[in-house]
Each structure stands twice: as structure tokens, then as C-alpha cells.
Amino acid sequence: MRTAIGVDLGGSHVTAAVVTDDGTIHRQHELDLDDLSVKAVTDALVETIGGALKDADGAAIGIGIGSPGNIEVATGTVVYSPNFGWSNIPLGATVAERFKLPVFVGNDARCATLGEYTFGAGQGHKDFVLLTLGTGIGGGIVADGELVLGNRFGAGEFGHHQIRPTDGFVCGCGKIGCFEAQASGTGLIRHAFAVAPSFPRSLLLDVNRDKLGSKKIRKAAQNGDGHALAAWKNYTADLAIGLANVIAAVNPEMIALGGGVSTAGEFMLEAVRARVDALTTMVPKGTTQLTIAKLGNDAGQVGAATMAFRGGLTTRPTDS
């Protein structure tokens, strides 16, 4: 059984894992990132990857790295990453020079899509979409069994199509009413604040704003809290708009929802299925299956390692 190192590089931490070619994670090494400079992040990558390689006893065939931003997959260059403030950073070449192994770099959400498609909810579906609902919204598209990268490797940036361009929240990208601004975990928090004046006695938001997480609001809604339910209703209405738009644009067999908010499971799916059907017009209603992703936080590492096994960011395996 072959072994590769799968790396999930995020804005707050980096995790490197030993992964076998059946999609199983065996060991993980994680470091928090307090400094997002190129040197600090590279040092953290070297430390976590080095630890994983020791666990692999030198048997790893390569290293796959999922990184935020627009990635030139042929060279492993981070063309632009707003999370890190990077432009044209030769991340792949830098890591390859340090470890003398093949290194493949892809966008983190596309790596997660590859992992979920190959070993998670997407198995058996040739037309598949993954949406990760976290601080933002990431994702990826598999069309006719092939991961779609786009002309400049930007396909799958679902978070930045506008669903409320005149009355929505301001997105981090600068536009108004992006899907990410309305339907990410951050969006749920914003909806809770937006409806707060209607619930003057509510204690739901009785914490510092920087310490309020979407999980608290979601759990309160599941427990029947009126304020939380009002926010949840508006949130899932916006989520349904975005999902219906994805169906119209891509027409997948399945959309899998991952990320922190997706831990609501059936509570979320029950809230959006009927709305999505109502907004779906040009394909038969109900023909796109909505489900919860299976790999959770491991999808990025599994997908990055799969990228290394396959010699690039593709869903089609190469001959081994």
C-alpha cells in the first residue's frame, strides 16, 4: 500500500498527515499559525511535514499541500492568497527543495473536494459538488468524473457569487450580498445580529462579538430559542438560494455540505430541501441529492495526499 503526506494549510493552523492510498489517515501533526509571513508558514510546513515523514519511515511517495488562494497547479505557485497576503510565492518548489520529494500544491477547497469525491460522500457520483460552510464558503466541482479547475484555476469559488446584491451583508471581498457573506458560519452570526432588535430580551448575543460562534446560534435554534430560530430561518433561506443557483449552473447529482455549520445535519437539510426545490426550475426538482459530507476536517488532508498519489489535482487516477 502506497503512502503520501497530505497537508491542510489554513489561516490559523497547518496539519500534515500520513495517508495511505485507501484514504486512511494514520498520523497527524498540527501547528498553530500566529505569523502568516512566508518564512513563518514555510517553517511550520517543514516542521509538520518532517514529523509526518518520520512516521512514514521514508516510504512516502510525495507530498500534497492544500493551500488557500489561487494556485498555479503546474508549478505549485500561490499566485494570490488574500488570507495570507501572498502573491506569486513558489510554495511547491520551496517545499520540494527541502524534502527532495515530488510536491503538489492545489487550492485547499479543491483538495477537499477531491478527497470527498474519492473517499467520502461523492463516491459513485460523476457530477458532484462540495460546499464547505465555515468562516467562509469554499468548494469544488466534479463534472463527468473530472475535477473542474477553470481557465485560471478559480472554478468552484461559489462563495463569491452574489445572492443579495442590494440588501445583503458586505463580504470580505468587498462586494455586497455574496453567498459567503450570507450563508457561511459568519453569515449565521450576522443574521443573528440583524434580527436582534426584534428580540430585546434575548441573551443569545450576550457575549463579546469576537467570541460568538455560529455553533452557539445553531444549537440554540435546535433547542427552540426564538431569536436563534429567526436567524436560522433567514440563514437557511439564503443558503437555499445559493444551492439552487449551484444546481442551475452545474446540475450535479449530489451536493455535499461540509464545514462547521454542516454539523447541524438533518436539521439543516430539512430546512433547505423544500426551499431548494421551490427555486429549482430548469431541471427536475429533487434530482440533485443534498447530503452532509462524510470526511469532515480530514477531507483536505485526504484530498491533498490523493493529489500526490495521482500526480496532480485530478479525479482520474493515473497508472501506478
N, C-alpha and C positions, 0 to 999 in steps of 0.2 A: 504494500500500500504506500502510495506516494505522500509526501509531507511538504507543506509550504507554510510560510509565515503570512498571516493575514493581519493587516494593520488598519485600525479605525482611528483616523486623526480628526479630532473635533476641536471646537473653540475653547474647551475647558480641560480636556484631557486627551491622552493618547493611549490606546490599548493595542498590544501586539499579542497574537495568539498562535500556537501551533495547531494547524488544521490538517487533517487527512483528507484524501480526495473523495471520501464519502460524506464530506460536510461536517465532520465531527470536530469540535474544539476540545483539545486535550489540556492545554495550559494557557494561562493568560498573564500578561504583565501590564500594569497600568501606572501611569504617572499623571498628576495634575499639571496643567499648564497655567502658570501665573504670568509668564512673559511670552508674547506672541511674536517676538523678533525671529528672524530666520535662524540665527545661531541657536537661540534657546530651544526652538521647536526641533531643530535638527539634532541637538544634543539629546533631547528627550526621545526622539525616534531611535537614535543609535543605542541608547540605554535599554529601551524596551525590546527592540528587535534583537539586540545582543543577548538579552536574557532568554528570549524565546528560542533563539538559535542554539543556545546551550542545552535547553530542554529537548530540542530536536536531535541532539547528538550529531550535528553536522549533516543530517540527512535531508535537509530542506532543499528542494529543487529551485526555489526562488522566493521572492518577497513581493507581495501585493499591498499597495497602500491606497486606501480611500481617503481623499482629501477634499475639504470644502473648496468650491470655486470652479472656474472654467479651466479644464485640464487639457493640454495637448497630449493625447494618449500615445502618439507615436514616439514622443521624446520624454514623456513624464514631466513636462514643464507645467508649473502652475502659472497660467497666463494671467489670471486675475482672481484674487480671493478677497472679497470685501471683509470677511470675518477676520482675516489676518492682516489686511492692508498690504498684501503682496502683489507684485507684478513681475511676470517673467522670471520666476525662480526655478532653476533646474533641479527640482527636488529628486527626481528619479536618478539622475546622473550622480548627484551628491551621495545618495544612499548606496548606489551601486559601487562607487569608488571605495566606500568604507568597508563593504562586506564582500566584494568580489563575487556577487551573485546577480543573476538577472532580476531586475526590479521593474515592476509595472505600476503605474500610477493612474488612477481614474477618479472621477468625481465620487464623493462618498455616497451620495444618494443613488447613483447609477450602480455602484458596487453593491449596495444593499439590495437593489432590485435584482441584480444578478444572483445574489445569494438566495433571496426569497423565491425567485423563479426556479432555481435549480434544485433547492433542497427544502423549500417551505411551501407556502400556500399555492404558489404558482405552478407546481408540478402538474404536468398533463394539460396545461392550457397554453396554446400557441400565441394567443393575443391576451396580454396581461399588463396590468398597471399596478405599481406600488406607490402609495402615498404615505409619507411619514408625517404625522401630526405632532410636532414637538414645539420647540420655541418658534420655529418657522415651519414651512411646508416644503419638503423635498420629494423626490420621486423619480420614476423612470418608466419607460415604455418598452414592452416587448411586442413586436409586430411580426406575425407569421414565424415565430420562433427565433427572431433576431432582435437583440437589444438595439434600440434606436439611439444614435448619438447626435445626429444632426450635422448640419453643414460646418458649424464651428463648435461642435461638442456641447451644445446647450439644450438639446432636446430633453424634455422632462422637467423643465422649470415651471411646473404647474403653479407654484406659489405666487407667481407674478403675473398671472392673468387677472384682469380687474373684473370683479363681480358687482361692486357698488362704487362706480367711479365718481358719483356726485355726492353721496351721503355717507360714505364709508370712513373707516379709520385711516390715518396716514400710515403708509407702510414704511419699513426701514429703507426701501429702495427709493423712496421719495414720491411714489405715486399714491393715489387715493383709492381705497377700497380693493386692494389686491386680495386674492383668495387667502394668501398667507396672513394678511392683516386681520381678516375677518374670521378665519376658521382654523388657525393654529392654536396651540395652547395659550399663547399670548393673546390671541383673539378672544378666547373664552374669558380671560381676565378683563379685557376691555369691555366685553358685553356686560359683565357683572357691574362694572363701574357705570356704564351707560344707563342701566336700569335702576341704579341705586336710589335716585331721588324718589322713586315710587315705593320704596321700602325704607322709610326713615328710621324704623325701629330695628332694622336688621343688623345683626352683629357679624355678618358674613365677612365684611371687609374691615373688621376691627383689628387690623394688623398693619405693619408698615408695608407699603405697596411693593417694595423691593423684596419682601419676604413672602408675598402672596403667590401661591402656585395654583395652576389650573386643577390639580388633583383635589384640593380642598373644595373648590366650587363644584366639581363633578360629583364628589362624594355627597356633598350637601344636597345636590339635586336628586341623587338616587335615594336619599333619605327623606325627600319630600319637602325640603325647605323652599318656601315660596319665592324668595329672592333668587336663589340658585336656579330654580326651575324656569323662571322668566329669562334669565341669562342663557340657560341651556336651550330653551326654545328658539331664541334668536340666533344662537350659535349654530345649532343644527340646521336651521333654515338656510343659513349662509353656506354651511358645509354641503347641503343638498344641491344648491345652485352650482357650486364648483364641481361636484361629482357628475351632475347632469351635463355640464359643459365638457368634462373629460370624455364622457360617453359619446357626445356629439362629435368631438374632434377625433377620437381614437377608435371607438367602437370595440372595446376589449371584451373578452369572455368574462374576465374577472377583474375587479379592483380590490386589492388587499390594503387595509388600513393599518399602518404601524405607528410607532411613536407613542409618547406618553399618554395622550388623550385616548388612544385606541384601547387602553386597558379598561375602558368603560364597557367594552364588549357588546353584548346584545342590547344593553341599554342605549348605546349609540346607534346601532344598526336599526333597531326598532323605530328610532326617532327619524331616521333619514330615508328608509326604504320607500315609504309611500310618497314622500315629497319628491324623491328622485324619479319615481315612476311618473308622477304628475308632470314633471318637467321634461321627460323624455318623449320626443315626438317623431324622429326620423328613423328610429329602429324600433322593433317590437319591445314594448315595455316588459321589464323583468328579465330580459335576456342577458344582461350583464350582472353577474353574481357579485354581491358585496359581502366581503368577509373580513375577518381580522387576521393580520399577518401572524405567522407562526414562529418566526425566529427571534422576534423581539430585538433586543440590543445586540444580539450576536450576528444579525444579518450583514452588517458592514464588514466584519472580520471574515465571515464565511465567504462573502462575495469577493473580497479582495484576494483571498487565497485562491478562490476559483479562477480569478483573473490570471494569477500566476501559473496555475495548472494549465490553463488554456492558451497561454502566450499572448494574452491581450484581453481587452474588455469586450467579450463576445459571449453570446449564449450558446454558440455551437462549439462543442469540444473538438479540439484538433486531435489528430492521431498521436497516441503516446508511444 
